[in-house]
Structure formats: C-alpha cells, structure tokens
C-alpha cells in the first residue's frame, strides 16, 4: 500500500518558541512496536476516550468559542492546524471518522479517504503542541457529551482503528502527563500535597509501565490506570510539584512499591490483603489511623461520612440478575480490622458470599458510582430499605488525598506526608530515568 503523508507548514504561535505540526498517515502492519519504560526524557502512550467508544473525532487548533481557557493563557491558539500534502490544503480543523470501509479526514472543502489499516499521527516537529480533541461517538448520551467537552493535550496524537471504534493515543512527555494527572486529581491542593501525589503517580508509572502493552499503548486515561484529562487545569504550582520531585519514586527493599491512592480514607486507610484478596500483603499498605491531634486529617472531605438508602426490591433485583436466582436478604458477613466489609451474605435458593469490592462494583454499576462510596460501611434493614452508613470514598489504600491536602495545609512536607501513608518506604531516584 502506498503511504500518504500529511505535512504542515502552519506554525503554532507560542511564547518564545514556535512549533511546526507534522501529521503522518502510515500503514499499520505487523505487531505494534515495543514501548520502553517511562522516564522524564521519554514519552508515554496514553489511550484517550476509550469509555466513549469514539466513531469520529474533531481536532481543532483553538479552544471553545475561539479562545483558550484561563489555565492555559500562555499557550496562544494556532490559526492553522494542518497542511495536506501533496495538495497543500491548510486546515484549521479536521474531523476524523470511522466510516467502513474507510477512515476519513474531512474539513471545510476537503475530504480524504484512507484504509482502515492506516494510522494517522499528529505531531509537533519539536514534540510539543496543544490541540483540542472532541470525540463524536454515534451513541453518546447528552450528559456524557457535556461531561467530556473539548480537551487540550500536549505531545502528539496517534489515531488508528481498533475493532469498531477509533483508538486515540496521546504520546506525551512523562512530566506533561504527570501534570495532567495532578490537575485531574487535586488541582487546588497546596504544594506539598501535589508533590506527594506526583511521587505516588510517578511510582505507579514505573511499577505498571506495560499495563496495556498488548494493545499498543501503556496506560488508559481512566481510574483503571490514573485519571488524565490532558493539559487543561495545569498550573504553575502543579508544574513546580512535578519538577521538584523529578525522577523520585517510592521504594521498598529497593523496588518500586504498589503505589495506591484514593480520595478519602474516612479515618483509617485500607489493608491491601483485605481490600483485594489477590494482592500480596505488603507491610507499607497496612491499615493505619489517619489522625492528627486526635482529628482525622480527611475529616473536611465531603465524603468523610455518607449515607445511602436503597429499596430492597431494587437491590434484590440487581443481584437476582447477577446470580440467576431470587434474593431474599443481604447482610454483612465479615469485616476486616480496617472496618471495611470483606464479605456480604446474599440469601437466595442458597447462600452466596460476595466480596465487599465486588458487591460495591456490581451495585454501583447499575445504580450509580457514588451510591456506595466505599466498602467501609455498616448495613441496616428498615421498612423494606437497606441503609448504608459509610465513611470515605474509594478503596482507601495508600495515600488519602484529602488527608494529604490537610497535612500540607498544616505545614507537613511531602516527604512527611509520604512517610505517614507509606511507612517503611524510601524515596529514591529511578535509575532508569
């Protein structure tokens, strides 16, 4: 197959330096190239928008309403995005669509059809640019589209067909990715909390750098890996937190640790062997009290305490469909020393013991993800209603983000924060970096 090339002569107008955008369409054949372990000088391959199953994607050089967001005022939008070779058509925007048997690029007065085996790559000659991406799946709910909006990304973009949807991969420097994670996770935190999160997130990268290697990228942009929404919201303070902890990771016995974190522990962090049965019992992930002067560090979290009331008929129906038989009662069967539910007993034609995390995942997938914010709950049954009295948001392992933010506010350093949540670990510089 003859390879087509898209070359850009347009320039992104950024402070101090100017960047040339290069888009290449190449044939994707054979196995996907191996991806090296992350380092500050290298790049990561992050799959974007997978949860939306995009059928088409809009790429624009300018933000919504023709202006960039306040958090990125220093990055001026480009007037032009692409120049198509050999016709040299210059585009300010492009829509890339999956319309079998073709992969199409469209713009005002321009259209090109490509093979489904082709790969489209948008990249700055200097390896760094900002573009806005707006996925347009054919079956997106209005609420999902409003939640997504348009996002700005640093680095380059690779687009190819995977199954019956577009696979969009952001190839971005490690530091830019980490800054995006911090902006998504705790944008308003003090510097020490951001530094602690940067070290934990970087450790996660080193520990799990080949998590999705069989599918042509390293990480997704979801909580399965780390929440990542691009460069919007990245501030000077966030960049400083990443820069001042560059290459630092948490280790135990000179090896990168399993670096977990969640929003709110609710007063006691989780125990790893109890939260996930298949997880090795690590000494640095034992349950500990999240307390300072007898007051929990995360007590200011909106998720510190919560209450949910679920009609018995609705909850029984969810589990009838799951287990294939009528359910007549649900009760807590076992709790761990950290106060989190290990097992629930569901009575039907027989007794079913369901792990706390599985119960939460299945129930929330149907009713809503914040219905049961954690497995740290007490369960009562009154007037045909199940009442869940709980604490915290998330699995509770490792770093408690609201706790870290409060510790930073009180003057603790990021090293002290990490020492509190990951006892017996060391901060080392990753030799691979």
N, C-alpha and C positions, 0 to 999 in steps of 0.2 A: 504494500500500500504506500502510495506517495504521501510523504509527510507535508502538511501545510504549516506555515508559520505566520504568527501574528506579531508584528513589530510595532512598537510605539515610539513616535518621535515627540509625543507630548511630554511635558515636564510637570512634576508636582512642585508647586511653589511652597517650600517650607523654609523656615528661618535658617540662615547660614548656608545650608546646602540645598542643592536641587537634585532631583532623582528622576531617572528615566524608567518608565514602566515597560516591561517586556512581557508579552503573553505568548506562550508557545503551545501549539497543538501538536502532540506527538502520538504515535501509535503505542498503545499499552499492550505489550506482548510478553509472554513468559511470566515467571514468578516476579512478585513485587520485590524491589531492591531492599536489602537489609538496612535497618536503621540503627545507627550507632547509639551508644548510651549517651544520655544528656550531659552537657557541660555548658558553662556560661558562654563559651565561644561558639558552641554548636547550636543546632536548632532542634525543635521538637515538631512532631507531626500530630496535630490535634484534629480529630473529626468534629465538624460542626453540624448542628441542626438535625442530628440523626433522629431525635424524638419526633420531628415534624415530617419525616419521610418526604423530603422535597422533590417535586417533579420539575420545578423550574426555579431559577434564581436570578434576582436582579442585582446588578453590580453598578454602583453609582460613585462618582468621584466627589459628590457633595452630600452633606447631611440633610436631614429633613428640612423642608422649606428653604433649601438653598443655603443653609448656614450650619456651621459646626456647633457641637454642644459646648457649653461653657468650660467643661473639664478639659477640652482639647482646643482652646482658642489659639494656642501656639502653633497648631497644625492647620494651615490655611488650605481650603479645598482646591483641588486642581480643576481647571476649566475643561480639560480634556482627559480622557482615560485611556483610550486605545487607538492605535492606528493599525488598520488591517492591511497586511501585505499579501499579494502584490498590488492590490488596488489602492493602497494607502488611504483608505477611508478612515477618518478620525471620528471616534465615538466618545460622547460624554457619558453614555450609559450603555449597558448591554443586558439583554435577558438571555440566559442560557436555559434551554428547555429540553426535557426528555420527551421526544415525540417519535416513538418507534416507527420505522427502523432507523431514525436519525437522532443525533444530538445536534440541536440547532442553536446558533447565535443570531440574535436579532437586535436591531436598533432602528432609529429613525432613518428610513431609506436604505437599510442594509439588512441582508439576510445571508446566512451561510449554513449549509447542512453538512454534518460530519458523521463519520461512522460511530456506532455505539462502542467501538473498541478504542476510540481516540481519547486522549487526555488533554484537557485544557489547563494551562498554567498561566496565572497572572503573577508576575514578579517584578519587583523594582530591580534595576541594574545594580544598585548598591545594597539590595537585600532588605529594604525597609520602606514601607509606604503605608498609607491609610486609605482604605476604601470601605464603602458601606455595602453590606450584603443584606438582601431581603429575600429569604426563601419564599416561594409561592407554591406550596403543595396544592393539589386539586381538591383535597378534602380536609382543609384546616378549619377548625371552629373559629368563630369570630373572637371568642375570648382568648384562644391561643395566639391568633394573629396580633391582637392588641398587646398581649404579654411579650411577644417577641420583638416587634418593631424592627428598626434597622440598627445594625451594629457596625462598629468600626474595628478593623483588625490591622495589626502590624505584621510585617513579614511578607509572605506570598501565599497564594491560594492555588490549590490543585483541585480540579473537578473531573470526575470520571463516573461512569455508570456502574452501579453495584446492585445487581438484581433488577428491581423495577423502580429504582429511585436514584437520585444523584448523590454521590458521595463527595462531600465538600471537606477538604483538608486544609487547615491553616498551618503553613510551615513558618514557624516563628522562633526568634531567639529565646533562649531559656529565660532571661531576665524579663523580657516583654511578657512572656506567658505568666510568670510568677506575679508580675504586677497586675495582670488581668485577673488572676485568681484572688489576690488580696482585695482588689476593687469589688469583686463579686461577694466575697466572704465577710469582710469587716471594714467597709470604706470609711467609717467615721472614727475608727479606733485611734488611740494615742500611739506614738511611735514605737514604744516597747512592745505593745501587743502586736503591731504589724510586723515587727522584727521576729517575734516568736513564731507568728504564723508563717512568715517567709521561710524560716529554718525548717519548720514541720513540713510545709508543702514541698520544699526542695528535697527533703529526705524521702518523701513519698515518690518523687520522680526517680530518684536513684534506685530505690528499692523495687519499683514496679515499671521500669523503663520499657519493657517489652510486653506490656499487658495486652495490647491488641495487635501484636506483630504479625499475626497471620492474615490480617485484613488490610494491611497497607498503611497503618498509622500506629502511633504509640498509645495515645490516650483519647478518650472522648471528652466532651465538654459538660458532662453530666456529673451528678454526685457519685456515680459508679467509679469515676476517677476523681476529678475535682471540678467544681463549678467554675466555668470560664465563659465570659460573655464579651471577650475582646478587650479593646483599649478604652472604651468609654468608662469614665469614672476614675481613671488612673490619675492620681495627684502627685505633686512633687514629694509629699511625705511618703507616699507608697513607694515611689522610685527610690527614695533615700533608704527605706527599710530593706528593700531588695539589695541595693548596692552595698550597704554597710554590713550585710551578712553574707556577701557573695561567697559561694562555694561551701558555706557552713552547713553541715548536716549533723543529725543526732545519731550516735552510735552506741552499741552495747557489745562488749567484747570485740571492739574494733570493726564491727559490722553495722551497716545501716539498720536502723530499727524499723519495726512496723509502725509508721507514724500516723496514728489515727487522730481525728479531731471531730468535734460536734458542737452544735450551737450552745446547749445548756445542759450541764450535768444534773442540776437540781439539788445540789448539796453533797452528793457522793458520785465520784466517777465510777464507770463500769469496770467490771472484771472481764478480761478478754476471754478466758476459757469459758466463762458463764454466758457471755453475750453470743459468741459464735462457737458452737460445740466443736467445729473442726479446727479452731485456732489453737496453736500451741500456747501453753501457759507461759507468758513472759513476765519476768519479775518487775519490769518497768511499766506494766499495764495492770497492776493490781488496783483494786478499788481503794480510794483514799478520800478523806474528808476535804471538801472544797471550802475551807473555813479560814477566816482571818479575824482575830479578836472575837471568836465565837459566832460571827456572822458570815454566812456563805458568801463567797466572792460573787457568785452569779445571781444573788437574790434580786437584783434590779432587772433581770431578764423578764420580758413579758411571758416567757414560757416556764418560769421558775415553778409555778404551780398551775395546774389546769384541771378542768372537769368536763367530761363528755357524757351525755345521756343518749343511749341508743335503744330504740324499741326492740324488744326481744324477738318479735316476729321477723323484723328486717335482718337482724344479726343471725338468727337461726337459718334464714333462707340463704344467706351468703354461704354459710358452711354446709347446708344441705347440698347446694350445687357443687361445692368443693369435694365433699366426702361421698356423695351419692346416696345418702340416706337421711331421713328426718332427724333433726337435732332438737332435743327437749330441754337441755340445760347446759350452761357454760360456767365454769368456776376455776379459780386459780388453784393449781395443784402443787406448785413448787416455786419458791423464791430463792434467789441467791443471797449471799452475805451482803451484797451491794444493794439489796432491796428491789432488784429487778426481777420480773416474772420470768422464770425459766420454762415452766410448762403450764398449760391450761388443760383442764379435763372437759372434753365435749362429749356429752352423753347422747347417743342415738340408739340404734339397734345394738351397738356395742360401745365400749369406752374408747375414745380417741384422745391420745395425749399429743398436743400440738405445742411446739416450742413458742416461747413468747415472741421472738422476732418474726417467725412465720405467721403467727396469729395477727400481729400488727400489720405485716406487709399485705396479707390477703384481705383483711378487713379494710384497710385504708385504700387499697387499690380500687375498691368498689365505692366506698362512701366518701373518701377524700383523705389526702395525705396528712392533714393536720388533725384528723379525728382522734387518733391515738398518737400523741406526740412522742411517746417513748414507751418502753416496757416497764418503767418504774411506776407502777400503779397499784392501787387497791381496787377491788371489784365488789360491788354490792348489787343485789337484785331487789327492786321495789316496784310494785304495781306494773308488772309486765315490762319493766325497763331495766336495762343494765346501766349502772352508774360507775364510771371510771374516774377515780380521783388520782391524779398523777403529778409527776414532777419532771421537769426537764424536757428538752427536745433533742431527739437523736439517740444514737447508741450509747453515748456517754463515755466512750473510751478515749483515753489520752487527753489532749488539750480541750479544755472547756473554753469556748471562745468568749462568752460573756464573763466568765471568771477571769480570763486573761486580760480583758479590757478593763475590768475593775482593778486588778492588780497593777496594771500600767498607770491607771489614774491615781493610785495611791503611791506611786513612785518606785515600784519594783522594776528592775531591769529585765530585759528579755531573757537573759541567762537565768535569773532567779525564777522567772515565770516557767521556763522550760524545766528547771530543776524541780519545781513543785509538781508539775504534771507528769514528768517522766523521770522519776527518781532512779539513781544509779546509772544514768546515761552520761555520755560525754558529748561535747560539741567539737567536731573535728572538721577539717577541710577535706573535701572529697579529692582524693589523689587523681582520679580520672579527669578532674577539671583543671 
